[in-house]
């Protein structure tokens, strides 16, 4: 299990197959995926295992990064994900986060992704990172703004309106 970085409250590490139950748990509540494009993709432990095995583990091997597990130090529990993704849909690096609703409103999205940005500035070669949100998801827009992302544009895709934010890490 590769630890990427830590904060005072969180450990950010690569996912492994032992995390399938946690991945299912933070994806299962309906409100978690209300604003994502992948609602219904994780409706069983088998789906969670497949996401870990066929997406995240393969992306770690191919790119050196993918979404990372966010572990609450106090309990050792995986409470969500954070970090980067090589998003082929936009041909760029995307930042993302998802947490179980029990952990919303506690600053974990900002804290974990700030740690990812700090890590990337020091240890990764990525420069520009995007964050995309549905305008109604004001909580995620606020997180991106707190992280230093700037609004770039609004566009339509597959019947959805998306707000695109970006941040330069190196230049």
N, C-alpha and C positions, 0 to 999 in steps of 0.2 A: 504494500500500500504506500504509494508515493505522496508525501505531504508536499503541497505547493507553497503554502504560506500560513501564517497564523495571525490572529488579532488577540486582544485580551480576552475575548469571549468565544472565539471561533477557531476551528482548525479547518483549513481548506485543503482538500486532498482529492486524488483521483478516486473515481468510483471503482468498486469491484463487485463481483457477482453476489457477495454476501449482503449487498445493499438493496437487493430486490424488494424486500418488504418495505423498507423506508421509501424507496422510489415510488412504489405503489401508494403508500400512505400519503405522501405529499402531493400526489397527482389526483387521488380519488375524489376529494371534495369538489362538487360541481363548480363552486365559485372560484377555485384555483385556475381553471382553464377557460373562464368566461371570456377573457380577452386574448387568448392564444389561438394560433392556427392549428393546434394539434389536440383539440378537445376530443375525448373518447379514444385516444391512442394508447392509453394506459389504464385499461379496465380490469386487469388481472395481474397476479404475480408473474405469470408467464410473459405478459406484455412488458412488465418492468424489467424482467431478466433479458428479454430481447433488446430493449432500448440500451441497457448497459453493454451487452455483448456485441450487438450489431451496429451500434452507433458510437457510443462513447469510447469503448475500448479500441475500436478500429480507428477512430479519429485520434486518440492518443498516439497510436502506432504510426499513423500516416502524417499527422501535422505536429505532434508533440503537445497538443492541447485539445480540449473539448470542454464541455460543461464539467464543473468540479463539484464534488460533494461538500456541503457546508455542515460541519459537525459542531454541535454545542458542547464546548469544553466541560461545562458543569455536569452534563449527563452522559456524554459520549454518543448522543443520538444524532443521526443524520436528519436535519430539519428542512433541507431543500437543496437547490443547486445554484451556482453562480458561475460567472466567467465567460469565456470566449468560445466562439464557434466559427468555423470557416463556412460561412453561409453562401452556398452556391446560388441560391435564389437571387441574391443581390451582388454576387461576385465580390464579397468583401468580408471582413471580420466583424462579427456581431457580438455584443455583450448581452447576456441574459441572466435572468434570475427567476426562481420559483420557490416558494416556501409554503409549508402547511399553514393554514389560516391561524392556528394557535400561536404562530410566531410573527404574524403581521403587526405592523405598527410599533415595533421594538427597535427599529434601526438596522436590522440584520441585512437587508438588501443593500443599503448604502455601505455599511461596514465591510461586508464581504467583497463587494465589487470594488470598493476603494482599495482594498488589499490586493485584489487582482490587478488593478491598474498600476499600483505601485510595483508589484512583482513584474508586470510586463515591461514597464519602463526600464527596469534594471536587468532583467534576464531574458527578454524575448525581443525578436526583431520586428514585431508588428508596429505599425505607425498609426494609421488611421483606424478607428474603431467606430462602428455604428450601433445605434440602439433604435429599435423601431417599436412604436406603440400605437395602439388604437386610441384616438383622441379621448374617448370616454374613460380610458384607464389613467386618470389623473395622478394616481399614486405612483405609477411607474414613470410617468413624465417627470414628476417631482424628484424621484430618485435620480434619473438621468441628469437633471439640472444640478442637483446637489453634487454629483460626481464631476461636473464641469462640462458636460455635453452641451452643445449648442444646437438649437433647432435649425435644420437645413431646408426641409421642404415637406409638403404634404402631397400624397399621391394616392391613386386608386389601384387596387390589385385584387383580382378575383372577387369583386363585389365588396371589398373592405376599403375603408379609408385608413391610411397609415401616416403617422407623423414620423419623420426620419430625423434623428439627432446624430451628431458626430463629435468626436474629440480627437485631436492630434496628440500622440504620446511622445513622439521623438522630435519632430521638426517645429 
